[in-house]
Amino acid sequence: MQSIYKSPEGEQAIKDRYRQFLKYWPVTNEQLRVPTREGETFVIASGSKVAPPVILLHGTAINSIMWMGDISTWTHDFRVYAVDIIGDAGLSAPSRPAYTSDAHALWLDDVLQSLGVQKASFVGISLGGWIALDYAARRPERVTSVVGIAPGGLASKNVLVWVLPLLLLGKWGWKKIAAKISGPASANPSPAEKAVSEFMATVFKNMRQRRKSLPDLSDECLKRFRMPLLAILAGKDVFVDAQRAVERLKRNVPKAEINFLPDAYHSITNQTQPILEFLRAVHRP
């Protein structure tokens, strides 16, 4: 099986940089390595052990550092587990099972069992959103609620036709991809934004990107959702047809709450408080 990394040196560069970020995790935490059928999975656990559990699932070509701006707020109310998705730029196993199988759900079964979590709310973005929706469809009894931020699985666009050629064009191609994902670059990025951007450039340089599109859940599958669902969708998303996603949710999911942001891009930001309010409402006695 071909490595997900282009070279051992590239793998080391990604992991070393990630470990540097982890030194600045903003709250007290436990960094866990739990066994699963897909290999070891890295999890950052924060917040009170007796608080309601929330599972965080990041997007592709990144890892759990993407939650560093949210974690301080969410851990006031919840026990938060930031999970590095297998086969991506974190510290979990490099396994990439097929999206069309139940492998990701079985993997999450193992993660939850290792964490001692019977049921949780899930917050996922992009690929992580797809994994959360897929798990909720297959294991509704284990899912309290779902937050999908620009999630795959609702109305995916075929982007491989333009992404793959740009991946072959080095740093220039990465900048073009980043602009399509995040919108025009800020003229004055914060040190944190600059650091994350540089890290993602390192990932694109050294990791082989996934080349399979995320399959959409069927209408029949969406109609089985009974747990509260918050979908945060962007009008300028190049990966998700947000208008079609809104229509499908309204038609099929009775407890769907939709936050449509017409001027936002795929990398949706500034959702810490809305997500907190949703999770609080779900868990309110």
N, C-alpha and C positions, 0 to 999 in steps of 0.2 A: 504493500500500500504506500502510495506517495505521501511524503511528509506534508503537513499543512504549512510548514516553513520552507523558505527557499534555500536556507542554509543553516547549519548549527550556530553560526555566528549571529545570524539574523534572529533566531529564536532567543539567544542569550540577550541580545540587545533589547528586545521587547520585554522580556521578563525582568531584566535588571532595572529598566526604566519604571516598570509597574511597581516593583518593590520600593523604589524611591518614593513614588506617590503614596504608597500604603503607610509610610512613616508619618504622613500628615493627615491620616484619617481623623476627622475633627471631633470624634467622640470616643470614649472608652469602648474597646471592642475585643472580641475573640476572633482570631483567624484560624479557621478550622479546615481540615482536610478529611472529607468523608468518603467512604467507599461506595461505589455504585457499580452496576453491571457494565457501564461504559468506561470505567476507570475512575481514578480519584477525582473528586470535585472540591474546588476551593470555595469556601463560604466565609463572609465577614459578618459576624453576629454582633449587633449593637442594641442597647436598650434593656429594660427590665425583663428578666426571665419570666415574670408572671404576667406581663402585658400581652395583649392579643398579637398573634404572629402575622407578619407581613413578609412575603417573599418578593424580592426584586430581581428582575431579569432584564439585563442590558441589551442593547442593540448589537449588530454585527460589527466586526473590525474594531472593537473596543472591549472594555471589561467593566468591573464594578466601580472604577473611578468616576464614572459618569454620574453616580449618585452622591458624590461628596458634598454637593451644594444643598442637598435635600435632607441628608441623614440627621443633622442636628435638630431639625424641626420635627421630623417624624418619630424620633426615638423618645420624645416626651410622652407619647401616648402608646407606642407599640414596640414590640420586640421585632426588630427588622433584620432579615437575613438577606444580604446581597450575595447572590450566587453567580459565580463565573460560569457562563455557559460552556459546555464541552465543545471542543473544536474551534475555539476562538482565542482572542488575544489576551487571555488571562492565565491563571495557574491551574486550570482544570485539564483533564485528559484531552488529547488531540482528536478524539473520536468525533466523526461527523456522520451519524446515521441518517438514513433517508427520511425526508420530510413526509413521504407518503405512508410511512409505517407508524406504529405506535411506540417507537423507540424512545422518543423524547418524553412521553408520558411515563413509561416504565422507568426511565432515568430519574424523573422527578419523584416517582414513588420511592425510589431508593434514597434520594436526598432527604425527603421528609421523614422517612423511617429513621435515618441516621441522626437527624436533628431532634427526633422525638416529637414531631409535629403531626397531629392528626388532621387538622383542618386549618386553612389560612386564607387570607386575602392575598391576591397576586397583583403586582404592578409591573408591567412590561412595556418596553418601547421597541417598535419595529420588529426585528426577529424575536426579541423577548416577549413582545405583545402577542405574536403568533403562537409562541410556545405556551403562553398563559391561556389563550383562547382554546387552543387544542387540548390542553389539560382540563380546562373547565368543561369542555364538551365530553371528554372521556371519563372524567372523575368528578362529576358535579357534587357528590357527597363530601368531597374533600376541599371544596372551594367556597369560601364565605362570600367573596366578591372579587371582581376583576376590574383593574384599570388598564386600558390599552391606550398607549400614547403613540399615535401614528402606527397602529398595529398592522402587521401582515395578517392575511386570513380573511379579510372582509371584501376587498376590491383591489387586488394587486394589479399593478401595471407591469408590462414587460419592459424592463429597463436594461436587460442584458445586451440588447442591440447597440446601445451607446456606452454602457459602462465598460464592457470588455475591451473595446478598442482603446478607450482612454487609459485603462490600466497598463497598456503596453507603452505608454508615452512618458513614463517616469514622473518626475516632479511636476512638470507642466500638466500632465494628465490628471494627477492627484488634485491639483488646484482647481481644475475644471469640475471634477467630481464633487469636491468640497463645496464649490459655489452652487451647484445644482441642489445639493443636500441641505445646505445651511443658509443659502442666500448670499448676497454681497458681503464680503469680509468687512468687519468693523475697522474704521480708520485708526481707532485707538483701543485695541483689545486689552483686556485686563491681563495681568500676569498669569492668572489661572486659565483663562481662555487660550492664551498663547501657548502655555505648557501642554494643554490637552491637544491643541491643533498640531503641535510638533510631535506629540506621541502618536497621533493617528497617522501622520506622515511616515513615521517609523514603521508602523504596522503595515501600511500599504506597500512600503518598500520591501519588507521582509517576509510577509505572509501571503500565501496563496489564497486569494479570495474565493468565497463560495460561488459556484456557478450554476446553482439551481434556484429557480423561482419558488417562492412560498406558495403552496396551494391554498385556494380559498375554501373556507368552510361552506358547506351547502346550506341552502335555506332550511332544509329539514333539520340539520344539525343546530343551526342558530335558534330554531323554534324550541329546542329542548332547554335553552338557558332559562333558569329560574332565579338565579342569584343576581343581585344588583351588579350592573355593568356601567362603568364610566368610560366612554370613548372620546378621546381628545384628538381631533382631526384637523389637518392643515390644508387650506385651500390651494397652496402652491407646492404641495407634496409631489415629488417626481416618482415616488414608489407606490403611493396609495391614491386611488381615485376617490377622493374624499366625498364628493357628492354622491357617488354610487354607494359608498359605504354607509352614508347617512340614510339613504333610501332603504337599504337592506336592513339596517338596524331598526328603523321605524316600523318596517313591515313584519319583522320576525321576532324581535326581542322585547318582551313586555316591560322589563325593568331597565331598559337602556336609558341612560342619561348621556346626552351628547353635547359636547363643547366644541363647536366648529369655529375655527380661527381662520378667516378668509385670507389674511395676509401673511400667515405663517408658512414656513418651509418644513421639510421632513424633520429636521432637528428642532423640535418644539422645546421652548425654554419657558422659565418662569411659571411653572405649574405646581410648585411645592405646596402652596396654600390651598388651591382648589382640590388637590388630591387629598391633603390632610382633612379638609372639611368633609369630603365624600367618605373617607374611611371612618371618621368619627361618627358620621350619621349612620353608617352601616352597623357599627359596634355599639351604638347608643342603647342602653337598656330600655 
